Amino acid sequence: MKLLLGVLMLFAGTTPAAAQWLDRPWPGIPRTADGKPNLTAPAPRGPEGQPDLTGVWTAPPPVARPDPATLQPWVADLARRRQQEYYRKRPFFRCLPSGPETERSGGWKRVLQTPTAVVILNDDLTYRVIHMDGRELEADPLPSWMGYSVGRWDGDTLVVDSAGFNDKTWVSRYGVSHTEALQVTERYRRPAFGHLQVEVTFTDPGAFAKPWGFTVRMVLAADTEMLEAVCERSSEDWPGSLSDAANRAVSVPPDVLARYVGVYSGIYRGTERTYEVSLAGGQLVATIVGAYDAVGLGAAGLEQGVPRPLVPQSETLFEGLGLGYRFIVNEEGAATALKVIHVSGDYRYSRQR
């Protein structure tokens, strides 16, 4: 549970208070009859006729994980080791630049477009410069956290090629690494005033058997402002790992474990989620049914619905790769609900069968 407190403290330092957000109308933007920003209006265009991507944009972290077969064996092995450490070495958790990491493609960003460069400012105070002066992508750019980028227009689509990423960054919060040969291709489209679509493709023969990618759909955050969200507490001193949890494990009788086997459903951040709890080799395992495992890789790699081992810390409390799982029992000792202890709060899942 100390790990959960550490994560909570980290994000408490990175999340701006809601009261800080500004409410200031932007001048000169299209509006509906009631005065609200018209997000479906035509996209603005620059002096040469291409869409102008300038604005403050936001999007939830994209859900994107490579097919397990895409990962080179060393990448899958490294990701599993990082999972056992509860991802404490993730650059974002260490207050370091995230580089090309998938999940950091969302969030808040300010885009500034000029004829010779497009600049992307992130709320964590990192930035990118996309050179638009006709230069070619360098064959061997100096490795850096955010890479080296050049862009060109293909009709109304901005195509950005990036290389020169150091191998200290990840491409996924789930511990998926890459080599310094990583190349990233992005295709930016602004189909309407308030919408920006970004298609991202990763290519790295040293880490992936084939290219893979994802799409981010951003919305213009009109009439407000992007504030900084600075990481102030590093994960360097986070305690605990899966092996530590195993060392603290207590013995729970098999008949007690059997009472927890079942299906539990509830709401996680506004979305219905179902856990299936089963016994395997005398150990309880929990699987998110019909969805990617939200924490890690599992023994078989990045798979959909992989089982998550539950290590008993008491007769009702279990450790599951950085999350707590507490079974709510009735007077007969049978489980009636499952409470998942998450950094964002406790989530209750009622037993269905």
Buried (B, 14 or more C-beta within 10 A) or exposed (E): EEBBEBBBEBBEEBEBEEEEEEEEEBEEBBBEEEEEBBBEBEBBEBEEEBBEBBBBBBBEBBEBBBBBEBBBEEBBEBBBEBBBBBBBBBBBBBBBBBBBBBBBBBBBBBBBBEEEBBBBBBBBEBBBBBBBEEEEBEEEBEBBBBBBBBBBBEEBBBBBBBBBBBBBBBBBBBBBBBBBEBBBBBBBBBEBBBBBBBBBEBBBEEBBEEBBBBEBEBEBBBBBBBEEBEBEBBBEEBEBBBEBBEEEBEEBEEEBBEBBBBBBBBEBEEEEBBBBBBEEEEBBBBBBEEBBBBBBBBEEBBBBBBBBBBBBBEBBBBBBBBBBBBBBBEEEEEBEBBBBBBBEEEBEBEBEE
